[in-house]
Amino acid sequence: MRVVTPGYLRVLGIPLRSGRLFTDADRDGSKLVVLVNELAAKLLFPDQDPLGHTFEIGTRLHNPDRLHGEVVGVVADTKYFGPASPPRAQAYFVFDQFPVDVMSATLRTDGDPAAVVGAIRQRLSEIDPDVPMFRVRTMDQLLGDELTQPRFYTLLLALFGGLALLLAAIGVYGVIAYAVGRRTREIGIRMALGADSDAVVAMVVRQVVWLSGAGVILGFIAALGFTRFMRDMLFNLSPTDPVSLIAATAFLAAVALLAGWLPARRASQVDPVSALRRE
């Protein structure tokens, strides 16, 4: 529930979807009116045009224990509780019909908002010198305060995620390179028996592809399951973002192929006679 003046929605740039916005004619003594957002319209009046319908809602904002009015307009959904929070049902009542004693003033400026604070303070003092003006903040500051904690968590996740990816790459390279390196004698014997070096390397790489492919598939499935726990810390990004998942998967797959190709290539250069003597 929001009690606002007629210019509030225009100042914040909340678009009108249907009907009309509040006007100066919506005053005490005139027909009680209310605006709802799209989500509230769907919840209150499913499969109906909400315009012209009336409803009432309990509140502690005003002496009467219920606010009520006729729906005269539907406005767009907004995220009042932060960019990560889903839109909530909102109802807007006009201040002249339901006045409250505590409120915030919202102003739009053409230039630096901080430059007009003095003029605003002077104007407010002219209206009522007993009304204090405090907690003056720009919309950028409000948004920054809202994003401070998620930004910090995201930075930590990025650092630890990068470190985990590096350790995973080192581990994958080390295990596969060690496994291929242990086949040096086998590769030398194949070479002594007439196998082509490129064919031997291709054989090893194919085996690495099958092994790393199984790991990539399992890891991809696990990532799809665990990234949903990060949903609240992502802005304009899906937990199953295909670019991020494919990039990490491709990086580890490339590391695995490199770990298989390099040792196999070195082993294919081993003198077959020396390999047979070692056996």
C-alpha angles and dihedrals in degrees: 000000000000126000106204143163121247095263097050099092093046092050092053092043095238104162124229114239100185140346118017142302126243117287135193087262090070095089141137108298095027126099111299110246137183138190123214132193123239094263093051090048091055093047098044100036109023114190090001138099103252094206111110095017120117131214139166132215135193119250146164093211096092140029094256108075093226136048118209141166148136118286107244100165147015119218133189123278117261135194102235093164099054138298092275094052119089118243116274131210109274133192121191122204124188117252097225090059098041107023119192129197098223121055147141127237118223120198134181118213133191094221139019107341092212090062094066099047092096093052091048092051091050093048092049090050089053091053095046122347091196094064111091122214114215143154093038107183137160122238089249089056092049091050091046091053090050092051100042097092097039089047091053092048091047091051091051091047090050093050095046091041091053090047091048091050091050092049090047090051092049091047094048092047093047096048096045094042090050092048092049092043090058088061093062093108092047090051091048091052091049088051091049089053091055104268116154113247094227091050091051092050091048090051092054093045091051090054090049090050091055092047096045091041091060090050092047092052093049091046092048091053091048091049091053089054100045102039091069087075088065094055095108092056097051123091120196088347131101121229085233094049103167095210094056095043094046093046093053092043093049092048094053092043090053090050090051092050091048090049090054099041100049098053091041090051091050092047091051088060092058115115105254092216091056090049092052092048091053089053 
